[in-house]
Amino acid sequence: MVGRVKTRLAHDIGRVAAAWWYRHQVVGLLRRLRDPRWRLVLAVAPDRAAGASYWPEDIPRVAQGRGDLGARMARLLRRPGQVLVIGSDIPTVDKPHIWRAFRVLGGADTVFGPAEDGGFWLVGAGGPRALPPGLFCDVRWSGPHALSDSIRTLKGASVACADILRDVDTVDDLHAFRHDGTHGA
């Protein structure tokens, strides 16, 4: 994990510290989001890490596969049924956020959970038929246009929004969360 996760945060606090934060964040996230109303599945990259022993044994894992972030998310969203894909770097996400996103998705083809920085912490789809072939093509990731660019690729699919949350990409994000812990909807 060291050097492969949270690279922008690692630039500020170091690779080992960023990997430590990420690992503890994921453990907390999985603990907070276990719920009988949905099935948790870990989408893991790189693919060979799907078999790693540091993931909880009772949670199914799938390899994200090849491609950029958009290609990997699109592949996950094309799985049958309602699917939510969430980021693993959202310290305040909890069961009510996920439940509200599923409820919003019930009335739309897609749902996004906007992030405060112009990106998004969650994307969901109600089934593969609502997703165009060019989903997430030419998205400017890791910047203020990621959400608007992603919505543009949906080409007519109905879009709804869930709660606005803050993700942790930089040391400033980490400090903001640590100082007040109130970033959320």
N, C-alpha and C positions, 0 to 999 in steps of 0.2 A: 504494500500500500504506500509506503514511503516514496514520495516523488511522483506518484500517480494520481493522487487525489488532492483536491483543493489547491491547485497550483498558484492561483492568485493570492490566496491566504498564505501559502507557504513562502511566497516572495516577501511577505511582511514579517512572518513569525518563525520561519524555518520549516523545512520539510518534515522533520520528526514531530514537531509541535502540531503542525497542520494535520498530519496523519493521526496523531493521538486524539486531537479534537474530533476529527471525522469519525474515528472508530467509536468513541464514546457517544457521539451524536446519533449514530446509526443504532447502537444498542438501545438508547433511550427512545428513539423513534419507534422501533419495533415493539418495545414494551408498551408505549402509549397507544399504539394503533391496533393492537390485537383486539378483535371484536368478532363475535359470531355472525354479525350481519354481512361480513365480506370475507374474502379469502386473501390473505397477504401472500405475495409472491415477490421474491427478491430478483430483480433484473441486474445481473452482475457483469462488470467489465473489468479486465479483459476476460474473454470467455473461459480461459483455463482457471480463473478464480472461482468459478461456480462450484467447484469441488473442494474449495479450501475449508479447512477445519474451523476457521474462526467465525463462520456464519452459523447461526442457530440451526441445529439439525432438524427441528420440527417445522421449519418454514421452507416451502419449495423454492428452488432457485432455477432461473433460466439464464442462459447466456444472452447478452444483448446483441451479439453478432457484429458484423462489420458495418462500416460507414460512420458518418458523422453523427452528432447527437440527434439531429432530425430524423435520419434514416433509422436509427435504433428505436427512437420513440414511436415513429410511424409503424414499425413492425409490431411493437407491443400493443398499440392501439387497434390493430387489425385482428386481434384475438377475438373470439366469439363473446358476445354479451357486452354488458356495460363494463368498461375498463377505465380506471383512473391510473395515471402515471404521475407519481409525485417525486419531487426532488428530495434528496436525503439530507439536505443542509438547511432545514427549516426548523429551528428550535422550538417554535411555538405551535406547530401543527398538532392537533389532537383529534380525538374521535368526533366531536361535534363538527369540526371543519370538514372532515371526510364525509360524514353523513349529509351535511348541507350540500356538498358538491354532488353527491349521488342524487339528491332530490332535485337540484337544479338541472342536472343532466336528463332527468326524466321528462323535461319539457323542451329539450333542444337536442340537436345532433351532436354538439360538442360543448364542453365546458372548459374554461380556463380559470385558474386561481392566479390572479395578477400578483406580481411581486412589487414592492415599493420602488424598485430600481428600473422598472420598465420591462422586466422579463416576466416570467411566470414560474410558480412553484408547483403547479398542478395542471395537467391537461387530461381530458377524458373524452371518450366517444361512446356512443350508444350502439356501435356495431360497425363492421367494416364497410358496409354499403354507403355510409355517410361520408366517407373519406376519399377525397380525390387522389389520383395518382401522384400529383406534384406536391403532396403534403410536406411542409417544412423545407421545400427547396428554396435556396437563396435567402435564408433567414440569417440576419446578422446576430449571431449568438453572443452572449456575454456583454450585452450593452442595452441601452435604453430603447432599442427598436425591436427586440426579440419578440415581444408579445404582438405588436402591430404587424410585423412581418409574418408571423405565424398565422394570425387571423386572415391575412390577405391570401394565404395559400389554400384556404378552405373553399374558395370559389363557390359561394352560394349556400353552403351548409349553415344551418342556424347555430348561432354562438351565444352562450350565456356565460356569465361570470360568477364565480364563487368569491369567497372572502379574499381580501388583500392581506398578504403576510410579507414578512421580511425574511430574506435568505441571508446566509453568511458567505460572502465572497471575499471580503477584505478584512483587515484588522479593524477598520472603522465599524464595519457591520458587527464584528465580534464584540467590540467595546460597547456599542449601542445596546446589544442584547444583554450583555453582562451588567451594564449599569442600571437598567430599569426592568428588563425582562418583560416589558408590557407590549412589545410589538406584536400586533395581531389584529384581528377584525373586531 
